[in-house]
Amino acid sequence: MKSALNEFGIDLSADIVASTHDGASMMLKYGRLITCHSQLCLIHAIHLAVTKVFYKKLPSQFVHESEEEEDENLEWSEGELSDVENEISPDLFLNETINEKLQQARKLVKFFNRSPVKNATLQKFVIESHKTELKLILDIKTRWNSILAMAKRLVRLESCIEKSLTELNDSHLFDSSLFRFLQQLIDCLQPVEEAILYIGRKNVTLLEAEGALKFVFSSLQKSKHQISLDLSDALEDEISKRRSKDVVSLMKFLQTKAWDFLKFNTNGLFPYSSKSQIYRTALEFYHQLTGEVQLEDDILSSGEFEEPIQQTEPGSLKHFIDEEMSFKSEATSNFDMKSEFTLSSTNKCLTSKLEFLNDALSTIQPSSISSERAFSVASSFMPKDRNRMGHELHGALIFLREYFHKKEKEATDNSKMIRIE
């Protein structure tokens, strides 16, 4: 990895602020070995929490034949989460309570979708109510986010489905408790989907991701359904392992330029660090990114200097001479950083050093969606029949693709501006 970065003149230690990756054990070790900040993917944490609540792990021999049937194509009408890590492992299966209701919902969807006559009857009432045709959506059993798409469409067309079943003399298929359960699923998964789509966007900061996560917890606690409460507990467990408290606290000050947020510091899910720890974090990032030698013994680990610093006796001649000649004192390191914070807090304007830190920390990605997209692009250039392609050619093709896409986007934007003018 270092050699690949060196080709572009990038130093992993000085030029990279942070690396965002998932929580696999191999990636955790990678995060401990790298010199820059290690940030675990927050969307991956949400995915793990959802699978913990909705699914259970069973041995492969317990797979029912009914679970192996091929799913129908899913027609997405809402925001698709194609780039999100939401694929379910083959050994995970929906728990009994949720699966029983979803099997009932799937039966209702297939009842209409597999018969042109029955679907035409449904669409007659749909057009009367919604002025357009809306086909029922069948979920994909290997992707949990498709459950939300199916539930939203069924609940939206509830009255139309009831009228259609009555006209078709199949009203026994309509169950009001099913639609109440589907509404509970929507209340649970809708805020999760909104947060995932937001956190997965480009240029979203850790601080903005923090706000999205708070929205999810607030929404889940308001719904008060058991599924929502279980998901809230699972999310709390996963997010607490991945939240970078010190970095978020530092970014909070750099954004607000005040210490007011510490007044609301609690031991809950989103606690903030103390002032001293925020100073320490700022110094660590500043020295890492500027290449300056860290000066504080409490920030440095033992062995940073090749030669130990000789301590002189206070009040001696050598002590006064060393004080005059040396800048290795607390007044030139920690005191200066505290002064930067004090000055910014007083004037409500970041100093140049803190502005530099703010710009650097804003580049930390809260999710690994960007790299997942890059893997998807890379796989399109190297299918099975091109598995011997060299990495240099592979990288050149990807760069060319992005170059032409960028040029095409610029041409499109320019043409729009000309039409507006």
KOLMISE-61262 format. One record per residue (C-alpha): x, y, z; residue number from 0. Coordinates in Angstrom, 2 decimals. Layout:
<vexbas>
[vexba [X Y Z] NUM];
...
</vexbas>
This chain:
<vexbas>
[vexba [0.00 0.00 0.00] 0];
[vexba [2.83 2.41 0.84] 1];
[vexba [4.49 1.79 -2.54] 2];
[vexba [1.19 2.45 -4.35] 3];
[vexba [0.74 5.74 -2.48] 4];
[vexba [4.36 6.72 -3.16] 5];
[vexba [3.66 6.55 -6.90] 6];
[vexba [1.43 9.59 -6.38] 7];
[vexba [3.79 11.30 -3.95] 8];
[vexba [1.59 10.53 -0.95] 9];
[vexba [3.05 9.66 2.45] 10];
[vexba [0.79 7.50 4.62] 11];
[vexba [2.16 9.04 7.82] 12];
[vexba [1.96 12.74 6.92] 13];
[vexba [-0.55 13.11 4.07] 14];
[vexba [-3.34 10.74 5.10] 15];
[vexba [-5.54 12.02 7.93] 16];
[vexba [-7.52 8.82 8.49] 17];
[vexba [-8.41 5.46 6.99] 18];
[vexba [-12.05 4.31 7.09] 19];
[vexba [-12.73 0.57 6.99] 20];
[vexba [-15.09 -2.09 8.32] 21];
[vexba [-14.79 -3.94 11.62] 22];
[vexba [-13.45 -7.31 10.50] 23];
[vexba [-10.64 -8.63 12.70] 24];
[vexba [-8.10 -8.28 9.89] 25];
[vexba [-9.11 -4.65 9.36] 26];
[vexba [-8.94 -3.97 13.10] 27];
[vexba [-5.33 -5.14 13.08] 28];
[vexba [-4.69 -2.95 10.02] 29];
[vexba [-6.12 0.00 11.95] 30];
[vexba [-3.73 -0.64 14.84] 31];
[vexba [-0.71 -0.83 12.54] 32];
[vexba [-1.23 2.32 10.46] 33];
[vexba [0.12 5.65 11.70] 34];
[vexba [-2.93 7.72 10.73] 35];
[vexba [-6.30 7.69 12.50] 36];
[vexba [-8.36 4.51 12.11] 37];
[vexba [-12.10 5.10 11.62] 38];
[vexba [-14.51 2.16 11.58] 39];
[vexba [-17.40 2.32 9.11] 40];
[vexba [-20.62 3.51 10.79] 41];
[vexba [-22.87 2.08 8.08] 42];
[vexba [-21.35 -1.33 8.68] 43];
[vexba [-22.29 -0.91 12.35] 44];
[vexba [-25.91 -0.19 11.37] 45];
[vexba [-25.94 -3.26 9.13] 46];
[vexba [-24.69 -5.47 11.98] 47];
[vexba [-27.32 -4.06 14.34] 48];
[vexba [-30.18 -4.73 11.88] 49];
[vexba [-29.04 -8.30 11.20] 50];
[vexba [-28.72 -8.91 14.95] 51];
[vexba [-32.37 -7.94 15.51] 52];
[vexba [-34.01 -9.30 12.35] 53];
[vexba [-31.98 -12.45 11.71] 54];
[vexba [-30.60 -15.46 13.48] 55];
[vexba [-27.82 -17.83 12.48] 56];
[vexba [-28.74 -21.42 11.67] 57];
[vexba [-26.72 -24.35 10.30] 58];
[vexba [-27.07 -24.79 6.55] 59];
[vexba [-28.83 -28.16 6.92] 60];
[vexba [-31.84 -26.40 8.47] 61];
[vexba [-32.57 -24.35 5.35] 62];
[vexba [-36.16 -24.99 4.23] 63];
[vexba [-36.91 -25.64 0.62] 64];
[vexba [-39.33 -22.74 0.61] 65];
[vexba [-36.47 -20.41 1.50] 66];
[vexba [-34.46 -21.55 -1.51] 67];
[vexba [-36.94 -20.50 -4.18] 68];
[vexba [-35.77 -17.76 -6.51] 69];
[vexba [-36.99 -14.25 -5.73] 70];
[vexba [-38.82 -12.17 -8.27] 71];
[vexba [-37.16 -8.99 -9.50] 72];
[vexba [-37.43 -6.11 -7.08] 73];
[vexba [-38.80 -2.96 -8.65] 74];
[vexba [-37.26 -0.05 -6.74] 75];
[vexba [-39.40 3.04 -6.47] 76];
[vexba [-37.60 4.64 -3.54] 77];
[vexba [-33.90 5.46 -3.01] 78];
[vexba [-31.94 2.31 -3.77] 79];
[vexba [-29.23 1.26 -1.34] 80];
[vexba [-27.23 -0.66 -3.91] 81];
[vexba [-23.87 0.51 -2.55] 82];
[vexba [-24.66 -0.13 1.09] 83];
[vexba [-23.32 -3.14 2.97] 84];
[vexba [-26.76 -4.70 3.45] 85];
[vexba [-26.27 -8.15 1.94] 86];
[vexba [-27.24 -10.98 4.26] 87];
[vexba [-24.95 -13.95 4.82] 88];
[vexba [-26.37 -17.28 3.51] 89];
[vexba [-26.46 -18.73 7.04] 90];
[vexba [-28.68 -15.93 8.41] 91];
[vexba [-32.45 -16.32 8.46] 92];
[vexba [-35.27 -14.09 9.64] 93];
[vexba [-36.48 -14.89 13.13] 94];
[vexba [-39.84 -16.67 13.40] 95];
[vexba [-42.06 -13.72 14.36] 96];
[vexba [-40.87 -11.42 11.57] 97];
[vexba [-40.61 -14.20 9.01] 98];
[vexba [-44.19 -15.35 9.63] 99];
[vexba [-45.57 -11.89 8.87] 100];
[vexba [-43.29 -11.34 5.90] 101];
[vexba [-44.30 -14.69 4.41] 102];
[vexba [-47.88 -13.48 4.65] 103];
[vexba [-46.93 -10.22 2.92] 104];
[vexba [-45.04 -12.08 0.17] 105];
[vexba [-48.04 -14.32 -0.43] 106];
[vexba [-50.20 -11.22 -0.91] 107];
[vexba [-47.70 -9.65 -3.33] 108];
[vexba [-47.42 -12.84 -5.41] 109];
[vexba [-51.20 -13.19 -5.45] 110];
[vexba [-51.46 -10.00 -7.50] 111];
[vexba [-48.16 -9.94 -9.38] 112];
[vexba [-48.44 -13.45 -10.81] 113];
[vexba [-51.90 -12.94 -12.28] 114];
[vexba [-52.48 -10.24 -14.92] 115];
[vexba [-56.23 -10.33 -14.23] 116];
[vexba [-55.86 -9.83 -10.48] 117];
[vexba [-53.21 -7.15 -10.98] 118];
[vexba [-55.50 -5.32 -13.42] 119];
[vexba [-58.23 -5.31 -10.77] 120];
[vexba [-55.79 -3.87 -8.24] 121];
[vexba [-54.48 -1.23 -10.65] 122];
[vexba [-58.03 -0.05 -11.33] 123];
[vexba [-58.38 1.02 -7.69] 124];
[vexba [-54.77 2.25 -7.55] 125];
[vexba [-55.30 4.63 -10.47] 126];
[vexba [-58.50 5.95 -8.86] 127];
[vexba [-56.62 6.75 -5.62] 128];
[vexba [-53.11 7.64 -6.81] 129];
[vexba [-53.64 8.68 -10.48] 130];
[vexba [-50.91 6.27 -11.62] 131];
[vexba [-50.14 2.55 -11.65] 132];
[vexba [-48.15 1.23 -8.70] 133];
[vexba [-47.11 -2.40 -8.76] 134];
[vexba [-46.60 -4.30 -5.52] 135];
[vexba [-42.95 -4.94 -4.62] 136];
[vexba [-41.53 -8.29 -3.56] 137];
[vexba [-38.52 -8.17 -1.27] 138];
[vexba [-35.17 -9.86 -1.90] 139];
[vexba [-34.45 -12.27 0.91] 140];
[vexba [-30.70 -11.62 0.81] 141];
[vexba [-31.07 -7.84 1.29] 142];
[vexba [-32.74 -6.50 4.41] 143];
[vexba [-33.37 -3.02 2.98] 144];
[vexba [-35.78 -4.52 0.43] 145];
[vexba [-38.15 -5.39 3.31] 146];
[vexba [-38.79 -1.67 3.78] 147];
[vexba [-39.57 -1.17 0.08] 148];
[vexba [-42.13 -4.01 0.14] 149];
[vexba [-43.72 -2.82 3.39] 150];
[vexba [-44.04 0.81 2.25] 151];
[vexba [-45.73 -0.15 -1.00] 152];
[vexba [-48.18 -2.53 0.73] 153];
[vexba [-49.14 0.02 3.39] 154];
[vexba [-49.54 2.74 0.78] 155];
[vexba [-51.96 0.56 -1.23] 156];
[vexba [-53.75 -0.96 1.76] 157];
[vexba [-57.21 0.39 0.90] 158];
[vexba [-56.79 -0.53 -2.77] 159];
[vexba [-55.76 -4.08 -1.84] 160];
[vexba [-58.79 -4.47 0.42] 161];
[vexba [-61.17 -3.30 -2.31] 162];
[vexba [-59.54 -5.57 -4.90] 163];
[vexba [-59.72 -8.65 -2.68] 164];
[vexba [-63.38 -7.93 -1.97] 165];
[vexba [-64.15 -7.66 -5.69] 166];
[vexba [-62.21 -10.88 -6.38] 167];
[vexba [-64.04 -12.68 -3.55] 168];
[vexba [-60.73 -13.31 -1.75] 169];
[vexba [-61.24 -11.00 1.21] 170];
[vexba [-59.99 -13.75 3.55] 171];
[vexba [-56.45 -12.86 2.38] 172];
[vexba [-56.74 -9.39 3.87] 173];
[vexba [-55.42 -9.15 7.44] 174];
[vexba [-55.41 -5.76 9.14] 175];
[vexba [-52.88 -6.99 11.74] 176];
[vexba [-50.40 -7.59 8.91] 177];
[vexba [-50.56 -3.96 7.85] 178];
[vexba [-50.16 -2.79 11.46] 179];
[vexba [-47.04 -4.95 11.70] 180];
[vexba [-45.73 -3.59 8.39] 181];
[vexba [-46.23 -0.05 9.71] 182];
[vexba [-44.11 -0.97 12.73] 183];
[vexba [-41.37 -2.17 10.37] 184];
[vexba [-41.59 1.11 8.47] 185];
[vexba [-41.31 3.12 11.69] 186];
[vexba [-38.24 1.05 12.56] 187];
[vexba [-36.41 0.91 9.21] 188];
[vexba [-37.37 4.25 7.62] 189];
[vexba [-35.07 6.40 9.82] 190];
[vexba [-32.33 3.78 9.38] 191];
[vexba [-32.61 4.03 5.60] 192];
[vexba [-32.57 7.85 5.68] 193];
[vexba [-29.47 7.87 7.89] 194];
[vexba [-27.65 5.33 5.71] 195];
[vexba [-28.37 7.27 2.53] 196];
[vexba [-27.10 10.47 4.16] 197];
[vexba [-23.98 9.01 5.78] 198];
[vexba [-23.09 7.25 2.52] 199];
[vexba [-22.98 10.51 0.57] 200];
[vexba [-19.69 12.04 -0.50] 201];
[vexba [-18.14 14.81 1.63] 202];
[vexba [-20.17 13.93 4.75] 203];
[vexba [-18.16 14.58 7.91] 204];
[vexba [-18.06 12.62 11.17] 205];
[vexba [-19.97 15.42 12.85] 206];
[vexba [-22.78 15.25 10.29] 207];
[vexba [-22.86 11.46 10.66] 208];
[vexba [-23.20 11.98 14.41] 209];
[vexba [-26.33 14.06 13.80] 210];
[vexba [-27.76 11.36 11.51] 211];
[vexba [-27.20 8.70 14.18] 212];
[vexba [-28.88 10.85 16.82] 213];
[vexba [-31.87 11.18 14.47] 214];
[vexba [-32.07 7.38 14.21] 215];
[vexba [-32.03 6.87 17.98] 216];
[vexba [-34.60 9.62 18.52] 217];
[vexba [-36.93 8.09 15.93] 218];
[vexba [-36.59 4.57 17.28] 219];
[vexba [-37.31 5.65 20.84] 220];
[vexba [-40.38 7.62 19.72] 221];
[vexba [-41.93 4.63 17.93] 222];
[vexba [-41.86 2.53 21.15] 223];
[vexba [-42.42 -0.73 19.25] 224];
[vexba [-40.51 -3.71 20.58] 225];
[vexba [-38.62 -4.13 17.30] 226];
[vexba [-37.57 -0.48 17.40] 227];
[vexba [-36.43 -0.74 21.01] 228];
[vexba [-34.44 -3.91 20.25] 229];
[vexba [-32.83 -2.22 17.25] 230];
[vexba [-32.00 0.82 19.39] 231];
[vexba [-30.18 -1.40 21.90] 232];
[vexba [-28.31 -3.26 19.15] 233];
[vexba [-27.31 0.02 17.50] 234];
[vexba [-26.07 1.41 20.80] 235];
[vexba [-23.83 -1.63 21.24] 236];
[vexba [-22.37 -1.40 17.71] 237];
[vexba [-21.97 2.39 17.52] 238];
[vexba [-20.22 2.56 20.90] 239];
[vexba [-17.46 0.35 19.44] 240];
[vexba [-16.95 2.61 16.42] 241];
[vexba [-17.54 6.16 17.60] 242];
[vexba [-14.34 8.23 17.73] 243];
[vexba [-15.18 10.29 20.81] 244];
[vexba [-12.00 12.38 20.86] 245];
[vexba [-12.16 13.26 17.15] 246];
[vexba [-15.87 14.11 17.27] 247];
[vexba [-15.34 16.28 20.35] 248];
[vexba [-12.54 18.19 18.65] 249];
[vexba [-14.63 18.65 15.50] 250];
[vexba [-17.52 19.86 17.65] 251];
[vexba [-15.42 22.71 19.04] 252];
[vexba [-13.98 23.56 15.61] 253];
[vexba [-17.52 23.80 14.25] 254];
[vexba [-19.13 25.74 17.12] 255];
[vexba [-16.01 27.63 18.32] 256];
[vexba [-17.33 27.31 21.87] 257];
[vexba [-17.28 24.89 24.80] 258];
[vexba [-21.04 24.98 25.36] 259];
[vexba [-21.50 21.42 24.12] 260];
[vexba [-19.55 20.11 27.15] 261];
[vexba [-22.38 21.32 29.41] 262];
[vexba [-24.52 18.54 27.95] 263];
[vexba [-21.80 15.93 28.30] 264];
[vexba [-23.27 12.68 29.61] 265];
[vexba [-22.24 9.08 29.98] 266];
[vexba [-24.85 8.05 27.40] 267];
[vexba [-24.35 6.99 23.80] 268];
[vexba [-22.81 10.26 22.58] 269];
[vexba [-20.44 11.51 25.32] 270];
[vexba [-17.75 14.12 24.66] 271];
[vexba [-14.14 14.18 25.78] 272];
[vexba [-12.74 16.55 28.39] 273];
[vexba [-10.98 19.77 27.43] 274];
[vexba [-7.56 18.33 28.23] 275];
[vexba [-8.21 15.32 26.00] 276];
[vexba [-9.40 17.59 23.18] 277];
[vexba [-6.16 19.61 23.48] 278];
[vexba [-4.19 16.38 23.34] 279];
[vexba [-6.07 15.13 20.27] 280];
[vexba [-5.55 18.45 18.49] 281];
[vexba [-1.81 18.33 19.20] 282];
[vexba [-1.52 14.75 17.98] 283];
[vexba [-3.22 15.52 14.67] 284];
[vexba [-1.34 18.79 14.21] 285];
[vexba [2.08 17.23 14.79] 286];
[vexba [1.23 14.24 12.60] 287];
[vexba [0.09 16.35 9.66] 288];
[vexba [2.74 19.06 9.88] 289];
[vexba [5.63 16.70 10.54] 290];
[vexba [6.74 18.68 13.59] 291];
[vexba [8.24 16.79 16.52] 292];
[vexba [5.82 16.41 19.39] 293];
[vexba [7.10 18.18 22.44] 294];
[vexba [4.99 16.97 25.35] 295];
[vexba [6.14 13.93 27.30] 296];
[vexba [2.55 12.99 28.16] 297];
[vexba [1.64 12.88 24.47] 298];
[vexba [4.75 11.05 23.31] 299];
[vexba [5.16 7.37 23.91] 300];
[vexba [8.46 6.27 25.40] 301];
[vexba [11.26 5.86 22.92] 302];
[vexba [10.15 8.60 20.47] 303];
[vexba [13.51 10.34 20.79] 304];
[vexba [16.70 8.52 19.96] 305];
[vexba [18.43 10.18 22.91] 306];
[vexba [16.78 10.86 26.29] 307];
[vexba [16.25 14.49 27.22] 308];
[vexba [18.70 15.55 29.96] 309];
[vexba [16.92 17.16 32.89] 310];
[vexba [18.83 19.99 34.59] 311];
[vexba [18.56 20.97 38.23] 312];
[vexba [16.08 23.87 38.68] 313];
[vexba [17.90 27.09 39.68] 314];
[vexba [21.28 26.03 38.32] 315];
[vexba [23.24 28.02 35.75] 316];
[vexba [22.74 25.34 33.12] 317];
[vexba [19.00 25.37 33.78] 318];
[vexba [18.74 29.10 32.99] 319];
[vexba [20.93 28.76 29.91] 320];
[vexba [18.88 25.80 28.64] 321];
[vexba [15.64 27.73 29.25] 322];
[vexba [16.97 30.62 27.19] 323];
[vexba [18.24 28.49 24.32] 324];
[vexba [15.62 25.73 24.15] 325];
[vexba [12.03 25.83 22.95] 326];
[vexba [11.25 22.39 24.34] 327];
[vexba [9.02 23.59 27.13] 328];
[vexba [5.38 23.23 27.98] 329];
[vexba [4.85 26.91 27.24] 330];
[vexba [5.65 26.39 23.55] 331];
[vexba [3.47 23.31 23.05] 332];
[vexba [0.45 22.68 25.24] 333];
[vexba [0.13 26.31 26.32] 334];
[vexba [0.17 27.52 22.72] 335];
[vexba [-2.50 25.00 21.70] 336];
[vexba [-4.66 26.07 24.63] 337];
[vexba [-4.14 29.66 23.57] 338];
[vexba [-5.34 28.77 20.07] 339];
[vexba [-8.55 27.35 21.52] 340];
[vexba [-9.02 30.29 23.89] 341];
[vexba [-8.49 32.82 21.13] 342];
[vexba [-10.91 31.02 18.81] 343];
[vexba [-13.52 30.74 21.55] 344];
[vexba [-13.23 34.43 22.41] 345];
[vexba [-13.27 35.79 18.85] 346];
[vexba [-15.62 33.13 17.44] 347];
[vexba [-13.16 32.69 14.62] 348];
[vexba [-10.71 29.83 14.11] 349];
[vexba [-7.00 30.60 14.14] 350];
[vexba [-4.87 29.44 11.20] 351];
[vexba [-3.74 26.29 13.04] 352];
[vexba [-7.25 25.29 14.04] 353];
[vexba [-8.54 26.13 10.56] 354];
[vexba [-5.90 23.74 9.22] 355];
[vexba [-7.08 21.04 11.64] 356];
[vexba [-10.72 21.67 10.75] 357];
[vexba [-10.02 21.23 7.04] 358];
[vexba [-8.04 18.05 7.72] 359];
[vexba [-10.60 16.43 10.02] 360];
[vexba [-13.42 17.26 7.60] 361];
[vexba [-11.88 14.78 5.15] 362];
[vexba [-12.46 11.79 7.47] 363];
[vexba [-15.17 9.61 5.93] 364];
[vexba [-17.72 8.11 8.35] 365];
[vexba [-18.31 5.14 6.05] 366];
[vexba [-16.39 2.98 3.60] 367];
[vexba [-19.05 3.35 0.89] 368];
[vexba [-16.66 5.26 -1.39] 369];
[vexba [-14.17 2.38 -1.36] 370];
[vexba [-17.02 -0.10 -1.91] 371];
[vexba [-18.00 1.87 -5.00] 372];
[vexba [-14.38 1.79 -6.15] 373];
[vexba [-14.34 -2.01 -5.75] 374];
[vexba [-17.51 -2.23 -7.83] 375];
[vexba [-15.91 -0.16 -10.59] 376];
[vexba [-12.73 -2.22 -10.42] 377];
[vexba [-14.64 -5.50 -10.74] 378];
[vexba [-16.27 -4.30 -13.96] 379];
[vexba [-12.81 -4.06 -15.56] 380];
[vexba [-11.58 -7.41 -14.26] 381];
[vexba [-14.19 -10.17 -14.78] 382];
[vexba [-13.25 -13.85 -14.77] 383];
[vexba [-12.01 -13.77 -18.37] 384];
[vexba [-9.57 -10.94 -17.53] 385];
[vexba [-8.18 -12.29 -14.27] 386];
[vexba [-4.56 -12.02 -15.50] 387];
[vexba [-4.71 -8.28 -16.14] 388];
[vexba [-1.81 -6.46 -14.48] 389];
[vexba [-2.52 -3.95 -11.73] 390];
[vexba [-0.93 -1.10 -13.72] 391];
[vexba [-3.29 -1.58 -16.68] 392];
[vexba [-6.19 -2.14 -14.32] 393];
[vexba [-5.50 1.13 -12.48] 394];
[vexba [-5.03 3.04 -15.75] 395];
[vexba [-8.42 1.88 -17.06] 396];
[vexba [-10.15 2.98 -13.85] 397];
[vexba [-8.47 6.39 -13.95] 398];
[vexba [-9.46 6.84 -17.60] 399];
[vexba [-13.05 5.95 -16.78] 400];
[vexba [-13.21 8.54 -14.01] 401];
[vexba [-11.50 11.12 -16.24] 402];
[vexba [-14.05 10.75 -19.04] 403];
[vexba [-16.94 10.68 -16.56] 404];
[vexba [-15.70 13.93 -15.07] 405];
[vexba [-15.34 15.52 -18.51] 406];
[vexba [-18.85 14.38 -19.45] 407];
[vexba [-20.28 15.81 -16.23] 408];
[vexba [-18.51 19.15 -16.80] 409];
[vexba [-19.89 19.32 -20.35] 410];
[vexba [-23.41 18.57 -19.08] 411];
[vexba [-23.16 21.21 -16.36] 412];
[vexba [-21.88 23.81 -18.86] 413];
[vexba [-24.74 23.10 -21.25] 414];
[vexba [-27.25 23.54 -18.42] 415];
[vexba [-25.68 26.89 -17.50] 416];
[vexba [-25.89 28.05 -21.14] 417];
[vexba [-29.59 27.12 -21.32] 418];
[vexba [-30.29 28.98 -18.05] 419];
[vexba [-28.52 32.10 -19.28] 420];
</vexbas>
